[in-house]
Amino acid sequence: MRSRITVVLGLILAAVPFSVADGRTPVNCNHLLAWLAADVPTYSLTRTIGLRGSLVSLTPQVEIELRAAGANRELLELLRRVQPKNAAIDLCPTSLAEAAADSRNKDFDAAESIVVRLLENDPHNGALHFALGYFNQQEGHWDDAFDEYSSSKESEPDFPEVHNRLALVFYQGDDGDDAIGEARTALSMDFEDAEAYRMLALGHYSNEQYGAAMNAFKEALSRDPGNPDLYYEMGLVARDQGSQDEAVELFRKSLQLKPSLWQAHSTLGALLGREKHFEQGIAELNRAKALAPMEPSICENLASIYFAKGEYDTAIAEYHELFRMNPAWKHGHESLARAYMAKNEYMPAIAELKLAVEQNPNSAPEHRALGQLLLAADQQADAIHELRTAVELDPESAASHYFLGTGLLDANQLPAALAEFREAVRLEPSAEHHYALAACLMNMGQDREALAEMQLASRLDPEKQLYHAREEELMRLMRSGNPQ
């Protein structure tokens, strides 16, 4: 990686004078400190200096401040080589150097306070907006990050990294098309930008264009082979493509390069658990938990493995820890309900499903699951209400029509039940649905139609003895009585 950068830089430095290149603003110390505070990779900084020139006078004091901000030897050596002659000394803002050091120590609140004050006196400073966007990004404030990166882009549209960061924000918002657009803009400025290829890959991944994503990741990897995030994200693509072995290998490669990457431990653990390598999965997830003890998704993944193992009490304990850490977490209540159901504890299961519905009121599957459980608990009125909601939200769900019909049949609302069972059969003509329709027709005294449905159920599932027994029973009743 080091030798490749050196060769490419040599070509750039030979072609571009270190002053103002193509009308672009040369890089000053304000730029460098803000970009270092925002964790811009060294190769991007060095290429930007090569393209735009430099106004940084590397005095001993400036070097101290840049080192504190995270500047490495490669960047400092480049600044020495291109130090401007006969230019006014470019002093580094001391407060911005402090903000960069705070950011490096992950004290983003302190760094943000400093940069906000600096922006009051220089509201159109693109580098400061860029740094503020990064602080918001690190704190999970993606909308604020988008606003700051957009302001930075307005001031300095020729800085490739701002397009990469906007691409990442779009990716986080599941907007693959705009992520791809920003990444391509960055690549139009620098076809050797590994981060831009990475963002292009993430945009394609968001759009479920797995082949294109993997190709773009490989382009990024050829330029930045030591980046653990690339291997991790390629593992996500391989996993979603169904290449589980390849995904495991990529996650492990990522962890070889960066053992502290908790996301890779967690995702690898979850994947191993799904492949029924329970103990290996639990071990990986516990490593993730040690690295990120307050991350709720790790507890969720652990709980899923314990549930799959049949260790329901341990699964329930993990879910309780999850919701203690993050009461507003929008996943897991339905799974916790299943753990309670496995122990035949229906009331706490119902309580969890009600929470799931409150958090996701437009989720038809969760309304249906709650309705099914209420049916099992003989709470027909509440069950019918939930199942009607499920049908309204997803009228093409045969299962929702079937369970709603079951509730209506139990409540002796026969015409309404009949309509639901007919719709279930139309959407999914399974043996179970035909049998339920037959039962409803029998209750309504429509024996001939019921018999026809029963016979269909028997033909569709000839191994089901219940269907044959009920068919014969109905035929005997019809022979002995007055069939309609």
C-alpha positions in Angstrom: 0.0 0.0 0.0 2.8 2.4 1.0 4.8 1.8 -2.2 1.7 2.3 -4.4 0.8 5.6 -2.8 4.4 6.8 -3.2 4.4 5.9 -7.0 1.1 7.6 -7.6 2.0 10.7 -5.6 5.3 10.9 -7.6 3.3 11.1 -10.8 0.9 13.7 -9.4 3.6 15.8 -7.8 5.6 15.9 -11.0 2.6 17.2 -12.9 1.0 19.6 -10.5 2.7 22.6 -8.9 2.2 23.1 -5.2 0.3 26.3 -5.3 -3.2 26.7 -6.7 -3.9 23.8 -9.1 -6.6 24.3 -11.7 -8.1 27.1 -9.7 -8.6 25.0 -6.6 -8.0 26.4 -3.2 -4.6 25.1 -1.7 -4.8 23.1 1.5 -4.0 25.1 4.6 -3.6 24.0 8.2 -7.3 24.7 8.9 -8.2 22.2 6.3 -5.8 19.6 7.6 -6.8 19.9 11.2 -10.5 19.7 10.4 -10.0 16.7 8.0 -7.9 14.9 10.6 -10.6 15.6 13.2 -13.0 13.9 10.8 -10.8 10.9 10.3 -10.0 11.4 6.6 -7.5 8.7 5.6 -3.9 9.6 4.9 -4.0 8.5 1.3 -6.9 10.9 0.7 -5.1 13.8 2.3 -1.9 13.2 0.4 -3.7 13.0 -2.9 -5.7 16.2 -2.2 -2.5 18.0 -1.4 -1.0 16.7 -4.6 -4.0 18.0 -6.6 -4.6 21.3 -4.8 -1.2 22.3 -3.5 -0.3 23.3 0.1 0.0 26.5 2.2 1.1 24.7 5.3 4.4 25.9 6.8 5.6 23.0 8.8 7.2 24.8 11.8 8.0 22.8 14.9 4.8 24.1 16.6 2.6 23.2 13.6 4.1 19.8 13.5 3.3 19.2 17.2 -0.3 20.2 16.6 -0.7 18.1 13.5 0.8 15.1 15.3 -1.6 15.6 18.2 -4.4 15.7 15.7 -3.4 12.3 14.2 -1.0 13.2 11.3 1.3 10.3 10.6 4.9 10.3 9.3 3.9 9.9 5.7 1.7 13.0 5.7 4.3 15.1 7.6 7.1 14.0 5.2 4.9 15.1 2.3 4.3 18.5 3.9 8.0 19.0 4.3 8.6 18.3 0.7 6.0 20.7 -0.5 6.4 23.4 2.1 5.6 26.7 0.4 8.4 29.2 -0.3 8.0 33.0 0.2 4.5 32.5 1.6 2.9 33.9 4.8 3.2 31.4 7.6 0.0 29.4 7.9 -0.7 29.2 11.6 -2.7 26.3 12.8 -5.7 27.4 14.9 -4.9 26.1 18.4 -8.6 25.5 19.3 -9.1 23.4 16.2 -6.0 21.4 17.0 -7.7 20.7 20.4 -10.9 19.7 18.7 -9.0 17.3 16.5 -7.2 15.8 19.5 -10.6 15.4 21.3 -12.0 13.7 18.2 -9.1 11.3 18.1 -9.9 10.5 21.8 -13.5 10.0 20.8 -14.7 12.9 22.9 -17.0 14.1 20.2 -19.1 16.4 22.4 -16.0 18.5 23.3 -14.8 18.5 19.7 -18.2 19.6 18.5 -18.4 22.5 21.0 -15.1 23.9 19.7 -16.0 23.6 16.1 -19.5 25.2 16.6 -17.8 28.2 18.2 -15.4 28.5 15.3 -18.2 28.3 12.8 -19.9 31.3 14.5 -17.0 33.5 13.1 -16.6 31.6 9.9 -20.0 30.2 8.9 -19.0 29.2 5.3 -15.9 27.2 6.2 -16.4 24.0 4.4 -13.7 22.1 6.4 -15.3 23.0 9.7 -18.7 21.9 8.4 -17.1 18.6 7.3 -15.7 18.0 10.8 -19.0 18.8 12.4 -20.7 16.4 10.0 -18.3 13.6 11.2 -19.0 14.3 14.9 -22.7 14.0 14.2 -22.1 10.8 12.2 -20.2 9.3 15.1 -23.0 10.1 17.5 -25.6 8.6 15.2 -27.2 11.9 14.3 -27.4 11.1 10.6 -29.8 13.9 9.6 -27.5 16.5 11.2 -24.5 14.9 9.6 -26.2 15.2 6.2 -26.9 18.9 6.7 -23.2 19.6 7.7 -21.7 17.5 4.9 -24.1 19.3 2.4 -22.9 22.7 3.7 -19.3 21.5 3.3 -20.1 20.3 -0.3 -21.4 23.7 -1.1 -18.2 25.4 0.0 -15.8 22.8 -1.3 -17.4 20.7 -4.0 -14.0 19.6 -5.4 -13.1 17.7 -2.2 -13.8 14.0 -3.0 -14.1 12.9 0.6 -17.2 15.0 1.2 -19.0 13.1 -1.6 -17.9 9.8 0.0 -19.3 10.9 3.4 -22.6 12.0 1.8 -22.7 8.6 0.1 -22.3 6.9 3.5 -25.2 9.0 4.9 -27.4 8.0 2.0 -26.4 4.4 2.5 -27.4 4.6 6.1 -30.8 5.9 5.0 -31.3 3.0 2.5 -31.0 5.4 -0.4 -28.7 3.3 -2.6 -29.2 5.4 -5.8 -28.0 8.7 -4.2 -25.2 6.8 -2.5 -24.1 5.5 -5.9 -24.4 9.1 -7.4 -22.1 10.7 -4.7 -19.6 7.9 -5.0 -19.4 8.3 -8.8 -18.9 12.0 -8.3 -15.9 11.3 -6.0 -14.5 8.8 -8.5 -14.8 11.4 -11.3 -12.4 13.5 -9.3 -10.0 10.7 -8.4 -10.3 7.2 -10.1 -7.8 5.9 -7.5 -10.0 6.7 -4.5 -10.5 3.5 -2.6 -13.1 5.0 -0.3 -15.2 6.1 -3.3 -15.2 2.5 -4.6 -16.2 1.3 -1.1 -19.1 3.8 -1.1 -20.1 2.7 -4.6 -20.2 -0.9 -3.3 -22.3 0.1 -0.3 -24.8 1.8 -2.6 -25.1 -1.3 -4.8 -25.4 -3.4 -1.7 -28.3 -1.2 -0.4 -30.0 -1.8 -3.8 -29.4 -5.6 -3.4 -27.2 -5.5 -6.5 -24.8 -8.0 -5.0 -22.6 -8.7 -8.0 -22.0 -5.0 -8.7 -21.3 -4.5 -5.0 -18.7 -7.2 -4.9 -17.0 -5.9 -8.0 -16.7 -2.4 -6.5 -15.4 -3.8 -3.2 -12.7 -5.6 -5.1 -11.7 -2.4 -6.7 -11.5 -0.8 -3.3 -9.5 -3.7 -1.9 -7.0 -3.6 -4.7 -6.2 0.0 -3.7 -6.5 -0.5 0.1 -5.8 -4.1 0.9 -5.3 -3.5 4.6 -8.7 -2.0 5.3 -10.7 -4.4 7.7 -14.0 -2.6 7.0 -13.8 -3.8 3.4 -13.5 -7.4 4.3 -16.3 -7.0 6.8 -18.6 -5.4 4.3 -17.7 -7.9 1.6 -18.7 -10.6 4.1 -22.1 -9.0 4.4 -22.5 -9.2 0.6 -21.4 -12.9 0.6 -23.7 -13.7 3.4 -26.7 -12.1 1.7 -25.8 -13.9 -1.5 -26.0 -17.2 0.4 -22.3 -17.9 0.3 -22.0 -18.6 4.0 -18.5 -20.2 4.0 -17.1 -17.2 2.0 -18.8 -14.8 4.4 -17.2 -16.5 7.4 -13.8 -16.4 5.8 -14.2 -12.7 5.0 -15.4 -11.8 8.6 -12.4 -13.7 10.0 -10.0 -11.9 7.7 -11.5 -8.6 8.9 -10.9 -9.6 12.5 -7.3 -10.6 11.7 -6.7 -7.1 10.6 -8.7 -5.4 13.4 -9.6 -7.7 16.3 -11.4 -4.8 18.0 -14.1 -4.6 15.3 -17.1 -5.6 17.3 -19.4 -5.5 14.4 -17.5 -8.3 12.7 -17.5 -10.4 15.9 -21.3 -9.9 16.3 -22.2 -10.6 12.6 -19.9 -13.6 12.5 -21.4 -14.9 15.7 -24.9 -14.5 14.4 -24.0 -16.3 11.2 -22.4 -19.2 13.0 -25.4 -19.5 15.2 -27.7 -19.7 12.2 -25.5 -22.4 10.8 -26.0 -24.3 14.1 -22.4 -23.8 15.3 -23.8 -22.6 18.5 -20.8 -22.6 20.8 -18.6 -20.8 18.2 -21.3 -18.3 17.6 -21.7 -17.6 21.4 -17.9 -17.2 21.8 -17.8 -14.6 19.0 -20.8 -12.7 20.4 -19.3 -12.6 23.9 -16.1 -11.1 22.3 -18.3 -8.5 20.7 -20.0 -7.9 24.0 -16.7 -7.3 25.8 -15.8 -4.7 23.1 -19.2 -3.0 23.0 -21.0 -3.8 26.2 -23.8 -1.3 25.6 -24.6 -2.4 22.1 -28.1 -3.9 22.2 -27.9 -5.8 18.9 -25.3 -8.1 20.4 -27.7 -9.2 23.1 -30.3 -9.8 20.4 -28.0 -12.0 18.5 -27.0 -13.9 21.6 -30.7 -14.4 22.6 -31.4 -15.7 19.1 -28.7 -18.4 19.5 -29.9 -19.4 23.0 -33.4 -19.7 21.7 -32.3 -21.9 18.8 -30.4 -24.1 21.3 -33.6 -24.4 23.3 -32.1 -22.5 26.3 -35.2 -20.4 26.7 -34.4 -18.9 30.2 -31.0 -17.7 29.0 -32.6 -16.3 25.8 -35.1 -14.4 28.0 -32.4 -13.1 30.2 -30.5 -11.7 27.2 -33.7 -10.0 25.9 -34.3 -8.5 29.3 -30.7 -7.1 29.2 -31.3 -5.7 25.7 -34.5 -3.8 26.7 -32.9 -2.6 30.0 -30.1 -1.0 27.9 -32.4 0.4 25.3 -36.1 0.4 26.1 -36.9 1.9 22.7 -35.2 -0.9 20.8 -37.5 -1.8 17.9 -36.5 -5.5 17.5 -36.8 -8.5 19.7 -40.2 -8.2 21.4 -41.7 -10.8 19.1 -38.7 -13.1 19.6 -39.0 -12.7 23.4 -42.7 -13.6 23.0 -41.7 -16.8 21.2 -39.4 -17.7 24.0 -42.2 -17.3 26.5 -44.5 -19.3 24.3 -42.0 -22.1 24.2 -42.3 -22.2 28.0 -46.2 -22.0 27.7 -46.1 -18.6 29.5 -48.8 -17.0 27.4 -49.5 -13.8 29.4 -46.0 -12.4 29.3 -45.8 -13.4 25.6 -49.0 -11.4 24.9 -47.5 -8.4 26.7 -44.3 -8.6 24.6 -46.3 -8.8 21.4 -48.4 -5.8 22.4 -45.1 -3.8 22.8 -44.0 -5.0 19.4 -47.3 -3.7 17.9 -47.0 -0.4 19.7 -43.5 0.1 18.3 -44.4 -1.1 14.8 -48.1 -0.2 14.3 -48.0 -0.8 10.6 -46.4 -4.3 10.8 -49.0 -6.8 9.6 -47.0 -9.8 10.7 -46.8 -8.5 14.3 -50.5 -7.8 14.4 -51.2 -11.3 13.1 -48.8 -12.9 15.6 -50.6 -11.1 18.5 -53.9 -12.1 17.1 -52.9 -15.8 16.9 -51.7 -15.7 20.5 -54.9 -14.0 21.7 -56.8 -16.8 19.9 -54.8 -19.4 21.8 -55.6 -17.6 25.1 -59.3 -17.6 24.3 -59.5 -13.8 24.0 -61.5 -13.8 20.8 -62.7 -10.2 20.7 -59.1 -8.8 21.0 -57.8 -11.5 18.6 -60.4 -10.5 16.0 -59.4 -6.8 16.3 -55.7 -7.5 15.8 -56.4 -9.9 12.9 -58.6 -7.4 11.2 -55.8 -4.9 11.4 -53.4 -7.4 10.0 -55.8 -8.0 7.0 -56.2 -4.3 6.4 -52.4 -3.8 6.4 -51.8 -6.8 4.2 -54.9 -7.9 2.3 -52.8 -10.4 0.3 -51.8 -12.4 3.4 -53.6 -15.8 3.2 -52.5 -16.5 6.8 -54.1 -13.4 8.2 -57.4 -14.2 6.5 -57.2 -17.8 7.7 -56.7 -16.8 11.4 -59.3 -14.0 11.2 -61.7 -16.6 9.9 -60.8 -18.9 12.8 -61.5 -16.1 15.3 -64.8 -15.2 13.6 -65.8 -18.9 13.5 -65.1 -19.3 17.3 -67.2 -16.1 17.8 -70.0 -17.7 15.8 -69.9 -14.9 13.2 -70.3 -17.5 10.4 -70.9 -15.4 7.3 -67.9 -13.2 8.1 -65.8 -16.3 8.8 -66.9 -17.9 5.5 -65.8 -14.8 3.6 -62.3 -14.9 5.2 -61.8 -18.6 4.6 -62.8 -18.2 1.0 -60.3 -15.4 0.6 -57.6 -17.6 2.3 -58.3 -20.4 -0.2 -58.2 -18.0 -3.1 -54.8 -16.6 -2.1 -53.3 -20.0 -1.0 -55.4 -23.1 -1.9 -53.7 -25.3 0.7 -55.2 -28.4 2.3 -55.4 -26.6 5.7 -57.3 -23.7 4.2 -59.8 -25.9 2.3 -60.4 -27.9 5.5 -61.1 -24.7 7.5 -63.6 -23.6 4.8 -65.2 -27.0 5.0 -65.6 -26.7 8.8 -67.2 -23.3 8.4 -69.6 -24.6 5.7 -70.6 -27.5 8.0 -71.4 -25.1 10.8 -73.6 -23.2 8.4 -75.4 -26.5 7.3 -74.0 -26.4 3.8 -72.9 -30.0 3.8 -72.5 -30.7 0.1 -70.1 -27.7 -0.3 -68.4 -28.7 2.8 -67.9 -32.3 1.5 -66.4 -30.9 -1.7 -63.9 -28.8 0.2 -63.1 -31.7 2.6 -62.3 -33.9 -0.4 -60.0 -31.3 -1.9 -58.2 -31.1 1.4 -57.8 -34.9 1.5 -56.4 -34.9 -2.1 -54.0 -32.1 -1.4 -52.6 -33.8 1.8 -53.4 -37.5 1.5 -51.1 -38.3 4.5 -53.3 -36.3 6.9 -55.6 -38.9 8.5 -57.8 -36.2 10.2 -59.0 -35.0 6.8 -60.0 -38.5 5.7 -61.7 -39.2 9.1 -63.8 -36.0 8.9 -64.7 -36.6 5.3 -66.0 -40.1 6.1 -67.8 -38.7 9.2 -69.5 -36.0 7.1 -70.5 -38.6 4.5 -72.1 -40.8 7.2 -74.0 -37.8 8.6 -75.2 -36.9 5.1 -76.5 -40.5 4.4 -78.3 -40.7 7.8 -79.8 -37.3 7.7 -81.3 -34.9 5.2 -78.4 -33.5 3.2 -78.8 -30.0 1.8 
